Amino acid sequence: MKAVSTPFNELTKKKITLADYLLMPEINHPYEIIDGEMMPSPAPAPAHQRMSWNIAIPLGEYVHRSDLGMVLYAPLDIIIQRHPLRTRQPDVLFIHKDKLSGTGFDAIEELQILEIAPDLIIEVLSPSDTKKVLSEKLLDYQRIGVKECWLVSRESRSVEVLRLMVERSERVGRFGLGETLHSLVLPDFRLTVDEIFI
């Protein structure tokens, strides 16, 4: 018997609970659920996807080679809170192996939802990321215990690295073209800003 899926536009009209979320079909479209309301976003521009790729590939190779954990990329929901349901979809994330049962596919195969706080989150900024939207995202990441966030700006060709704490966030550095990123979470990882924008 073929499963009947709910059209995307119908999902955006109702308050979504965790139970609803677990029954939803996979949606290959960017969205977040904010206090039970589905908030769809426009599909990322090609340049946005290129920048995400240019970060995810070297980061993933480094983490795999060093047996540090796992790198995942959007679209992928992180559960911020269950009631009312709140999710976020960062562009790239890193989870240390201490939070997983291993570093390979088996470590995540049984996960139906991701409620593990990533150690590092990378947000490639979009025109829709106003100061208010960005502030709310950072507060959500702080609440669940994310340690570090990179804000990648296509407009200024730069990356701002933030250390996140429960009560506040602080800038580790702002890196531009010709400079190499510095991460507190992955201090030995090397990536130049130029490599992101090639």
C-alpha positions in Angstrom: 0.0 0.0 0.0 1.4 3.4 -1.0 1.9 5.9 1.8 0.0 9.2 1.3 2.1 12.2 2.0 0.9 15.6 3.0 1.5 18.4 0.5 4.2 20.9 1.6 1.8 23.8 1.6 -0.7 22.0 3.9 2.1 21.4 6.4 2.8 25.1 6.6 -0.8 25.8 7.7 -0.9 24.0 11.0 1.0 23.8 14.3 3.4 20.9 14.0 4.1 18.7 17.0 7.0 16.3 17.5 4.5 13.4 16.7 3.6 15.1 13.4 7.2 15.8 12.6 8.1 12.1 13.0 5.4 11.1 10.5 6.4 13.8 8.0 7.9 12.6 4.6 11.4 13.7 3.8 11.3 17.2 2.5 14.2 18.2 0.3 13.5 21.9 0.7 14.9 24.3 3.3 12.7 25.0 6.2 12.7 25.4 9.9 10.0 24.8 12.5 9.7 27.7 14.9 7.4 27.0 17.9 5.3 24.6 15.8 5.1 26.7 12.7 6.8 25.6 9.5 8.9 28.4 8.1 9.9 27.6 4.5 12.9 29.4 2.9 13.8 29.9 -0.7 16.1 27.3 -2.2 19.8 28.4 -1.7 21.5 30.2 -4.6 24.2 28.3 -6.4 26.9 30.5 -4.8 25.6 29.6 -1.4 25.8 25.9 -2.2 29.3 26.3 -3.6 30.5 28.0 -0.4 28.9 25.3 1.8 30.5 22.6 -0.4 33.9 24.3 -0.2 33.7 24.1 3.6 32.0 20.7 4.1 34.4 18.7 1.9 37.8 19.7 3.5 36.2 19.8 6.9 34.7 16.3 6.4 38.0 14.9 5.1 39.9 16.4 8.1 37.5 15.1 10.7 37.4 11.6 9.0 41.1 11.4 8.6 41.7 12.4 12.3 38.9 10.2 13.5 37.3 13.1 15.4 33.6 12.5 14.8 31.2 13.4 12.0 30.4 16.3 9.6 26.9 16.6 8.2 25.3 19.2 5.9 21.9 20.7 5.0 19.2 20.0 4.7 19.2 18.3 8.1 17.1 19.2 11.1 18.5 19.7 14.6 15.8 19.5 17.3 16.2 22.6 19.5 13.1 21.9 21.7 10.3 19.3 21.6 7.4 21.4 23.0 6.6 23.6 21.2 8.6 22.0 18.4 11.6 24.1 17.2 14.2 23.0 14.7 17.1 24.6 12.9 18.9 23.6 9.6 22.5 24.8 9.7 24.5 24.5 6.4 27.3 22.4 7.9 27.8 20.9 11.3 30.4 18.9 13.2 29.7 16.5 16.1 32.6 15.2 18.2 32.8 11.4 18.5 32.4 11.6 22.2 28.7 12.3 21.6 28.2 9.4 19.2 28.5 5.7 19.4 31.2 5.7 16.8 32.4 7.7 13.8 31.0 5.7 10.9 27.6 5.2 9.4 26.5 2.9 12.2 26.8 5.8 14.7 23.9 7.6 13.1 21.9 4.9 11.2 19.5 4.4 14.1 18.9 8.1 14.8 15.5 9.1 13.7 16.0 12.7 14.8 19.1 14.7 15.7 18.9 15.9 19.3 22.7 15.9 19.8 24.2 19.4 20.1 26.8 19.9 17.4 30.2 21.2 18.6 30.5 23.4 15.5 27.9 24.9 13.3 28.5 26.8 10.0 26.0 29.2 8.6 26.5 30.6 5.1 24.6 33.8 5.3 21.6 34.5 3.0 19.8 37.7 2.2 17.0 36.4 4.5 19.3 36.3 7.5 18.4 39.6 9.1 20.1 40.6 12.4 16.9 39.4 14.2 16.8 36.1 12.4 20.6 35.5 13.0 20.3 36.5 16.7 17.5 34.0 17.2 19.5 31.2 15.5 22.5 31.9 17.7 20.4 32.0 20.9 18.9 28.6 19.9 22.4 27.2 19.3 23.6 28.6 22.6 20.6 27.0 24.4 21.5 23.5 23.3 25.2 23.8 24.0 26.8 24.4 20.6 30.4 25.6 21.3 31.2 27.5 18.1 29.6 29.0 15.1 31.1 30.3 11.8 29.1 33.0 9.9 30.2 33.0 6.3 29.5 36.2 4.4 29.4 36.2 0.7 29.0 40.0 0.7 32.2 40.8 2.6 34.1 37.6 1.6 34.8 36.9 5.2 34.1 34.4 8.1 33.3 35.5 11.6 34.1 32.8 14.2 32.0 33.0 17.4 32.5 31.1 20.6 29.0 30.3 22.1 28.3 30.1 25.8 25.0 29.7 27.7 24.8 33.4 28.5 26.6 35.0 25.6 28.7 34.7 22.5 32.0 36.3 21.8 34.0 36.8 18.6 37.1 34.7 18.3 38.0 36.4 15.0 36.9 37.8 11.7 38.9 36.4 8.8 39.0 37.8 5.3 40.6 36.9 2.0 44.3 36.0 2.4 43.8 34.8 6.0 43.4 31.3 7.5 40.5 30.5 9.8 41.2 29.8 13.4 38.8 27.4 15.3 38.7 26.8 19.0 36.8 23.5 18.5 39.2 22.2 15.8 42.5 24.1 16.5 44.5 22.0 14.0 42.1 22.3 11.1 43.4 24.7 8.4 41.2 26.4 5.8 41.9 29.7 4.1 39.0 32.1 3.4 40.1 32.1 -0.2 39.3 28.4 -0.5 35.7 29.0 0.5 35.2 31.5 -2.4 36.8 29.6 -5.3 
